[in-house]
């Protein structure tokens, strides 16, 4: 809310600029992002020392962020009004501290004294300028038998209420209450402090004082009143037992005088000889005087003078001042002998025992009342002649447990005795239990938690973990592939209300699951010959999601770069067996393996061609035969060229590049059949077979 402090008109501008209003914080849920302005001005008189202005809704909540500026003694307020939030009918309130001016609530173009007279405002709006109203006073004079008016003051309005004011009383009994709203009436209350010669009270229409607020007569601001005072009076008397007077060491009694009509109540305690004196009472007023013994046991109230105390309904009023207000009180029962106690530091579930106290009278009736903090205890209570026991319950946790023993007997005041724990109730011992994991600990299997030993009423919870990760919370767990070759721990917790949490654990090592089983085993497909591709048919399996890994071996050499399901046969594979090692796996399960093998890969029959350089040569010339061998790059072997019944043998090496030229010797005239045969040798002998070409006809002329 804007707060404006004023010292003089010359400093107004600086004061307001330094105290730019921070505004009121809107209640939760208001839409502070959408606002409309509401503007109004207040004239600042020189005598106004402290002005407060705010927008208030029907719930009493203040709204809007306000800014303020002043020009020539007029303060202008601009509130950023939220479009949603204010409840009911918001109004503007202006308050002034000090005694020269009063504010009020905005009602149109003027200020009125009460909210009921105010007119609701809505943003956006410019409400205009408002002038503060001059304050009024209530003056008066107090009249009493004594001229000691010290320790008195007069209050206009209820103490602490908005708009209430007070004033001290001068030595001559006069008073002036300032800063009042000229349009309001106020109840007046005389305030009398300790040691005052008069009693306070509400000022009545007759100009007297009363202890009843309903007797108060509102006084219009601007009026003058005279008030007749009542002096302070006492009620005095003596308390005694029927058999003897009270002496030092007896029960100390509390004596309470309560006004028969009104709210005045005074308390005193008896002296060691039983006498008492109650001060601060209104002279001429009637009071009910009651007494109570130690531990607050009500004994009764004064009846006939000097007689036994009676129940409150039969009490006889005493008019102050009074002396000789004597009464006979009942003697109290009291504990004798040792002081039995209960366990000072109990826990939930403990059994507290209080032995029966001994009392001043033998014929007594004893009752026990167990308490937990400020409430009656809820645990199990057992009582007999030996005393009382109490089973500490979970509801007692963190509280002090105490027991009160009450003894009663005819013509005696009740005697009481109690014992309390020194420490609040702590948690009981944790439930004792064991945990065991049952089932086969391998992937795919179901493990079950077995708990034993927990007491009835224990809530059991389960947690399965592996390597710091939580796997589940139920009484069973099906092992997944991720748990293979790991440790699985079962944690069983037992929770009993009011007790420590019991914990038991068990751990197992998880083995891989059962290996996949083939319904149809893997097998080769494809021809076993150079140039063909061998493939592996994976077969079918009893579970889905299996994976295959392949390793190929040709003779004794394992292929490092081929792990697929196919293998292309080459010349290097001839005269060797092709083997495949198939590993069938599934994450978290054992693997299955199969070995496949072929027979020896057969050698390749090469193609041999023999070509005559010239089909016809003279007998004086030598014929040339070109022999080509395919089937291997750079084969090694011998080439035999036959011509007629004779032949010529030459070698073919890798440097020959698969061809050799054979020059025949000079031949006689005639016709010759020419052909070639290739016989592999060395490394070529393992992959190639011998082969011959077709015949060619050579004519020698």
N, C-alpha and C positions, 0 to 999 in steps of 0.2 A: 504494500500500500504506500502511496506517497507520504512522505514525512517532511513537514515544513517547519523549521525552527526560525523564529523571528526575534531579533534583538531590537532593531529599530527600522524605520522605513528606509533609511539610507543603505542599510545592509541587506535588504530583502533580496535584491537581484543576485548578489553574490551567494547568499545562503541557499537560495533555491537552486542556483546553478551547481553548487557543490553537492547538494543532496538530491540529485535527479532521482525520482522515485524508482525503486526496483520493482514495484508491483507485487501483486499477490500471485502465488503459484496456483494455477488452476487445478482442480481435482483430476485424478487419473481418468482417462477416457475422453477428455475434452479435445476438440479439434483445434489445436493452436496454429495450424497452418492456414486456416481460412478465418480472417478477422475483418471486422468493421469498426470504425472509430466511433467513440461516444465522447463528446466534448462538453465541458462546462467550466465556468469561472467562479472564483470566490474572492471577494474583496478582503484584503488583509489589513485589519486595523493595527495601529501601533501597539495596542495592548495585548494582541493575540500572541501568545508565546509558543504554542505548539498545536498545529492543526493536523488532523488525520482524516483522510477521505478514502472511501472504498465502495465498490459495487458488491452487493450482497444478495444471494439468491434465497429462495424460501427455505433451504436447508442450512442457511447460515454460512455457506461457502463463499469466499471472495473470488472474484473473477477479473481477468484481463490484465495485461501489462500496461502500466501507465507511465506517461512522461509528463513533465510539468515545466512551464516557463512563466516568468512574472514580468509584467510591464506596468510601471506606475502604480504599484501596490495592488495589482490584480493578478492572482495566480490562475493560469489556464491549465486545466487537466485534460489530457487526451488518453483515453483507455483503449487499447487494442482488444476489442471485444470478440471472443470466439463465437462463430455462428452456431455451434452446437455445444451443449454442456450445461448452461445455467438451468436450474430447476425452478419451476413455478413462476413467481413474479419478482424479478430482480429489482432492487431499489438502490438508490445512492444514499449513503450515510456520511455525514460530516460531523466530526467531533473536535472539540476545542478544550485543551487543558487551560488551567488558570481560572480566575474568578470574575473576569469582566465580560466575557462573551460566551454564548453557547451556540452550538450548531443545530443539527437536526437531520431530518430526512427530506429529500426533494419531493415536492408535491406541486407539479406544474411550474409556476414561476416563483415559488416561495419555499421556505423551510418550515416543516411542522415538527412537533416534539416527539411523536411516536411513529413507529413503523406502520401501525394500523392505519394511520392517516396518510401515509406515503402513497405516491402513484408510481406504478411499475414503469420501467424504462426499457426501451429496445434500441439496439444499434441498427443502422447508423443514426445518430441524432446530435444536434447542437442544442443543449438545454438552456443556454443563456447564462446570466450572471446572478449570483446569490450573495446577499449580505448577511453576515453573522448577526445574531440578535443579542442585545445587551442582556447580561445575566441578572438574575434577581437574588434576593437574600431572604432568609427567615431569621428574625431576631426574637429574643425572649429573655426571660428572667426566671431564675430558680428561687423558690421560697422554702425555707426549712428552719427548724428550731435552732440548728447550729449554723454558724456563719462560715464553717469549714467546707468550702466547695472544691477543694483540691481533689485530685484523682477522679475527676468527672469530665466527661465530654458528651456532646450531643451529635447523633448521627441522623442525617436525612436520607431515607431510603434504606433498603436492606444492606447489611455489611457486604462489600464486594460486588454489589450489583452495579450495572451500567448506570452512570449518572449520579451515583450516590456521593454525598459530600459529608464531611464532619467538621466540627469546630470545638476547641477547648472552651471550658467555662472559666470566665474571669473571676478574680477574687471576690467581686461583689455579687457574683451569681449570674451575671449577664453573659449572653453568647450571641454570636452572629455567624450563620452558615451562609457562605458565599458560593457563587458559581452555579446557581440553580436555574432551571428552565422556568421562565416567567409564566408559561402556560400549563405547568404541571403542579400537582399536589403530592406531598411526600409524607410517609409515615415517619414520625420522630421516635428515636430510641435514646434513652439516657444510658450512657455507658459508665458503669461504676467499676473501678479497679481495686485491687487488693489494698486494704487499709482505708477505703473511703468511709466517710461518716454516714452515707446514705446508700440505699439500694437502687439499682438501676431498673429499667423496664420500659415498656411502650407507653408513650404519652397518649392519654385518653381524651375524649371530648370534654371531660370535666376538668382537665388540667391537672390530673393526677398521673401516677405511673402504675402499670400493671405487668404481671409476668405473662399474661396471655397476649399473643400477637393479634388475636381476634378483637381485642379491646382497643387496638391502635386506631386513632382518628387522623386521617390524612390532613395535612396543613398546606394551604395554598402558598406557593412562593410569593414573597412580598408581605406575608402576614407577620404579626408579632404575637407571641404566646407567653403566658406565665404558667409555670409548672410547680405544683406543690409536691415536696419530696417526702418520702418515708424513710425514717431512720433505720439503721441496722439494729437487729435484735438477736437475742440468743435463746436457745432452749438448753437447760442444764438439768442433770439428774445423776442417779447412781444405779449401777447394775449390780446384782448379787445373786448367789445361788440360794436355793431354798434352805439348805442346811447351814450355810455359812456365807460370810462376805467374800468378795473377790480379793485375792492377795497377789503379790508379785509372783510371776511364774505361771499363773493361770492363763487360760485362753484369753487372748486379746480380742476384744469385740469391735466390730465395725458398726457405727451408729449412723444411720442415714435419715435425714429429714427431707421429705418430698412435699412440695406445696400441694395442698388439697385441690386448689384451682390454680393452674399455671404450670410453668416449666422450671421453677426454681427448685434446686436440689443441692443440699450441702451434706458433707461427710465429715465425721470426726471419729476418733478412736478413744476408748476408755483409758484412763490412767491406771496405774497398778492397783489403786484402791477401788477401782470400779467406777469412778466418777467420769463424767463426760461433759463436753460443752460444744454445742454446735453454733457457729457464728455465721454472719452474713445473711441472716433471714430478715424478711420484711415484717416490721412491727405491725401487729394487728392481723397478720395472715395466719391461717390455720395450716398445720403440717401433720402428715402421717410419719411417725418415728418408728423405724424398724431396725432390728439388729441382726447381725450374722456373725458366725464364729469363723475360726480358721478354715482354710480350704474353701471358703465361700458358702458354707452350709447355712441356709436361712434358718434363724431361730424363731422369728416371729416379730410381732409389732406390739407397741405399747397399747394396753387396754386400760383397765382401771388402774389408777395410780397405786404403785407398790405391789401389784398382783403379777402373776405369771404373764409372760408375753403370750399373745394370741395370734391366730392366723390373720393375714392381711385383711380379709373380708370383715373381720370383727374388730379392727383397730379403732381406737378412739382418738380423734384429732386433738392436737395440742396447739394452742394459740401463742404465738411469740409476742413479747418475751415470756419465758416461763422458767421457773426453778422447781426443783423437787419432782421432775418427771422421772420417777424411779420405776424400776421393773425387776422382776425375778426372772432369771434366765435358767434354762436347763443346763445341767453339767454335761460336758462332752465325754464320750468314750475316747480312750487313747490307748495307743499300743504300748506294751511293756516288753521287757526282755530284749532278745537279740533282734536285729533287723534282717529279715530274710531278703535275698536278692535273686534276680534272674541272671542268666548268662549275659555278660556285658557285650559280647561281639558275636551275635548269632549269624547264621547263614540260612538260606531257604532250605526247608526240610528239617532243620534242627527242632528238637523238643525242648522248649523252655519250661522250667519248673520253678514255682514259687511256693515255698513252705508256708503253712498257715501261720500268721502272726498270732501272738497272745495279746489279750486286751485287758483293760482295767476292770471290767466286769466279766463274770464267767458266763452268765446266761445271755449270750449275744447270738444274733443271726448274721452270718457273714456271706457276702456276695463278691464275686470277682468280675471285673470288667477289663477285657484286654483291648488295647488300642494300637493302631498302626498310624503313626503321624497324628493327624487331627481326626481320623476316622476310626470307627469301630473295626477291629481286626476281623478278617474273614477265615482265618485258620480254624482248625479243630480244637475246641476247648474241652478239657475234662476236669471236673471239680469234685473233690471229696473232703473228708475231714482233715486229711493230711495237707491239703493245699489245692493248687490248681496248676494244670499243665496246658501248654499251647504249642501246636505244631505250626511253625513258621511257614507261611504260604507265599507263592510267587507275588501276590499283591503287596507284600510287605517290602519288596526289594527297594533299597535305597531309603527306607524310612526307619525312624526310631520306634521300637516296640516298647510299650509300657503297660503296666497292669495297675489298676486301682482296686484296692480292697476296701469295702464299706462294711462297717459293723453297726448294727442297730440293736437297741434294747429299749424297753418301756421307760418313759420318763428320763430319757437321755438323748442328747444330741448325737447324731451319727458320728462315728469315728472313721477316719479314712487313713489309709497308708498306701504308698505306691513304690514301685521299683521300675527303673527304666534302663534300657541298654545304653552303653557308653558310645556305641558306634552304630551307624545305620546298618540294616540288614544287607549282607553281601550275597553274592551268587553262591548257590549250593554246589556241591561237588558234581563234576561231570558224570554222566551215565557211563557205567562200565560195560564194555561190549567188545566183541571180536568181529573181524571181517575175513572172509575167505572167498577166493574166486574159484568157481567150479566150471567145468567144460574143457574141451580141447583147445589149447591156445595156438591156433593156426588160422591163417586168413580164410575167411568164409565161414568160420565156425561162430557159434553163439556162446558168449560167456555169461554166466549168471552170478550175481552177488549174493552171498550167504552171510547174514548177520545173526549173531547170537548174543544173548546176555543182556540186552537192553531192558530196562524196567518198563512196566505198563505205563502208558501215557507219554512215552518218548516218541517224538516225530523223527523218522529216519529219512535221510536224504543221501543220494549217491552221486558221486562224480568220478568219471573215468577220464584219465589223462594219459598222454604219451609225449615225452620230450617237451614238456611245458605247454602242450596244446590240450584243450578240453575236447574230449570225444563225445561225451553224452552225460546225461543226468538220471537215467532210469536204472531200474534194478537189473537190467541186462544190456549187453552190448554185442553187436555182430561185428566181427573184425573185418575191416576193409583192407584193400591192397596196401594202402599207405602205412599200415601198422606192421608189415612184414619186417622181420629181423629187428624189432624194437621192443622196448619194455613198456608194458601197459600197467598203470597203477590204478587201483580202486581205492577211493577215499569214502568211507562211510561216516556220516556225521549224525550224532544223536542229540536232539534238542528237546530238553524238558524246560517248561516255563520256570524262570527264576534260577536256572542252573547254568554252570559252565557248559560249553558245547563239548560233547564227547566225540573223539575221533579215533577210528581204527582203519588200518590200511592193509592191503595185500598187493603183491606185484607178480606178474608172470612175463616170461619171454615169449614173444609171438614168432612162430615158425611160418615159413611160406605155406600157401595152400597146396592142395593136391594137384599134381601136374595134369594138364589136359590129356584126355584119352581119345585116340583116333577111332572113329567109326569106320572110316575108309582110309587106309594108310597112304602116304605120299608115294608116287611112282613116276618113272620116266615116260616121256612120250617123244616121238621123233625117231628118224632113222639114224643108225650108228654108222656114219660114213663121213669122210672129209667133205666139208661144205654144208653139211646138215646142221640144224640147231636142235640140241637136246633141251627139252623143257621138263619141269617138274610139276606134276599135278599135285596141289597141296592136300588133297583128300578132304574129308569132312571130320568135324570134331564135336565132342559132347558139350562144349561150352562156346559161347560167342566171344569175339574180341581177341582171338589168339593172334600172335605175331610169328613170322617165320624169318629165320636167318639161314643163309645158304653158304656153304664152302665147297668149292670145286677143286678136285685133284686129278691131274692127268699123269698117270704113272705114279711117280713119287714126288711130283712137283705140284704144290698148292697154288692156285691162282690167288694172288693178293689183291687184285683189282676187280674181281667179279664176285659179288655177293647177291646177284639176282637169281631169279628162278630159271634162267635159260643159259645155255652154253653152246657156242658155235664151234664145231669140230674143224680143226685145221690139220695140215700135213704133220705138224709136230705131235699130234695126238695118235698117229698111226702106230700100230703094233703096241698100243698101250690101252690100259683099262681106264675109263673115266668114272670117277667116284664123286658122289655128292653127299655131304653131311648136312642134314636138315635139323635145325633146332627149333622146336615149337615152344613159344613162351607166352606167358600172360602175366601182367604186372601183379606182383605180390604172390605169385604161385610158383611152384617148382616147374622146371622145364622138362619136355620130352624130346628125345633125339632119335633120328632115323638115318641109316646109312644105305645109299643106293649105289649100284655099280653096273657098268656095262661089260660086255665081252671085249676082246681086243679089237681095236679099231682097224679094219682091213687097210692094206697098202693100196695106193692109187696106181692104176695102169696108165702109164703115160701114152701120149700120142706121138708116133714116130712117122715122119714123112721123108721120103727120099726123092729129090728132084734132080733131073739131069740138066746140066748147063746147056748141052746141045744133044738133041735126040739122034743126031747123025754126025759122025766124025770120020775123018780120013784115017786110014791105017797108020799113017805117019804121025797122027796126033794122039794125044792122051785125053780121054773123056774125064769130065769132072762131075762128081755127085755131091749135092748139098743135102745134108741130113739135119733135120730139126727135131728136137725132143721137147714136148711140153708136159706140164704136170708138176713141175718144181722149178723154181728159179735157180739157175746155176747148178743143174744136177751134175753128179760125178758118176762116170761109168765108161764102158767101152762100146764103140760103134763098129759093128761088122757089116761091111758092104759086100754082098754077094753079086757076082756077075758070072753067069754061066755056072760052071762047076768050081770056080775058084772064088776067093774072097780076100778082102783087105780089112785089117783091124786097126782102128785108131782110138785114142783116148779122148773123152770129153771131160773137161774140168769146169769149175765155176767160171773161170775166165773165158770159156768158150761162148758164154752167153747163149746157151741152149742150141748152138748149131756148130757143125764142123763141115769142112769141105774135103772130100776124099778124091784124090787124083788116081785114076786107074792106070795101069801100065798100058803100053801100046798093044793093041789087039789086032788079030787078023780080021780080014774081011768076014763079015757075017752078022748075025742078029743075036743079041744077048739079053737075057732077063736080068734086070738089076733091082735089088731090094736091100733094105737095111734093118739090122736088129740092134736094139739098145739094151745093154745089160748093166743095171745100176751097181755101183760099188760104193764102199765107204758108208757115209751117213745116208746116202740116197738109197742104199739097199734096204733100209728099215722102213722107208715110206713109199718106194716105187717098186713095181714088178717089171720083169723084162717085157719088151714089146717089139713088134716088127712092123715095118711099113708094108704097104702094098708094092707090087712089082711094077717096074717101068721097062720099056723096050728100047734098047740102044742098038743102032745100026752103024756098023763100021764098014766103010766102003774103000 
